[in-house]
Amino acid sequence: MKKPALPRQNGSAQKKSLSSLLAVVLFLVFFILALCANIIAPHDPWERFDPYLPPSVEHWLGTNDLGHDILSELIYGSRVSLLVGLGAAVLATAIGLCVGLFAGYYKGVTDEILMGITDVFLMIPRIPLIILLAAFLKPSFWIIALVIGFLWWTSTARVVRSKSLQVSEMNFVLSSKCLGFSDKHIIFTDIFPNIIQIVIPKFMLTVAAAMITEASLSFLGLGDPSMKSWGMMINFAFTKGGLINALWWWFIPPGLCIMFFVYSVVLLGYSLEEKEQAVLGIS
Amino acid sequence: MFSLSLKAENISKAYGNGRSSKKRRYVLEDISFEVQKGETLGIMGESGTGKTTLGKIVAGIEKATRGEIFFAGNSIEELSKIDYARFRKKVQIVFQNPEGSLNPKKTVEKSFQQVLELIGIPTEKRGEVLLDMLQTVGLSEDFLCRYPHQLSGGQNQKVALGRVLLLEPDFIILDEPTSALDISVQAQILHLLKEWQAQKEIGYILISHEREIISFMADRIAVLKEGRLAFTS
């Protein structure tokens, strides 16, 4: 007797699950690199060797103009890039979440005021403002993270607001109101847990945006010179002759790291978003 | 027998933009009624006639465009903070969709515990009160660790009713409480409601489109049609 065929995933679903797996693996690799940089890096990133050494067994990615081991710089650089990305995303998500939750729950005048403020922030040209602030303030990666966080919350606020509007009309929220629970209780224990699934992908996408912004600022020479980040490495390669002399091992690896990390974060964000849509029954 | 009352006076509700009356559509117009403690008022009407909106207005969770709700003779708009908190506890609503009445992210236990905390039951007594309530609504202890999606419609509705009963309300607005349930569970819930009414003298405003349910439960019947309420014999 012929056995019934097992249900198989179609091509598109298989591709999606593969890309999700790839995103998780890439993210974990970078996360572990940042977390265990002092164990994994072969040298101290500030230790000096002969300058401009090409890749070798001793220095897998060669050395830069100051004789610093590029592989070690790259591994330590992941810490700064990740910290800026995560720090800015935590701040941006927290602000966006609060604005969106309060606007969506209270509606009316509160909604109009909060969304008006959001529209004003949306109109600010973000990169030029960050460049200005970075030029006037003492260059520090914490300041960069703070500035990015204060400017990148708008889209989270809008998404959270629209979902909060929807959830706050659901019967369990109305029941809580009727039972006499406080607004704070309803917002944080009834509405927030039911919108968290849309906040996580937004958080991941903000991490990616913040990392690219940090890399761009560092590349423009507005980063923190006392810290080694991927953007700063490209900046040094550019200003100290790495690009002109085609010292590819100096500028390509940090560029690839930025690309792969942002790719993994964006993919993770989309996978989580798709998972949420599947739960809601949206194809 | 009847003393405390819940009264709606000239309630109107309009939807639509603009201050001009032409742009507004009235779903409820000049609706007045009074329910006494221990009595059941049945409100019938077809779908889309504004029954749920009326229920929400009477429960104080939606504002009327015109008119007032009186609880124990006082307009709820003019109640002091303390009196409003009392009104909030004493007038409750149970919704039609049992699955949607409970937070999907909270277990049954968490849903109950938060109400017990709200009404100030000491931590050491909460377990006992909770078990008593489960028994009252006919659920076993095994349901405590379940989420709403792991319960049937009837079980969800019992949990929703149990949460409301913990507040010992004087009035419950029942917005089609059994319409999403199968016939045997419907009968079970309706008998429970009658039993509690006999024991605790609760006043019900039962909103439904099913004549049989209204006839079985209600002392007085009103029909909502084209935004107006008419009492029948």
Interface residues (C-beta under 8 A of the other chain):
Chain A: M170 N171 F172 L174 S175 S176 K177 C178 L179 G180 F181 H185 T189 D190 P193 N194
Chain B: K56 A59 G60 I61 A85 R88 K89 V91 Q92 I93 F95 Q96 N97 G100 S101 L102 N103 P104 K105 K106 Q114 V115 L118 A160 R163 V164 L167
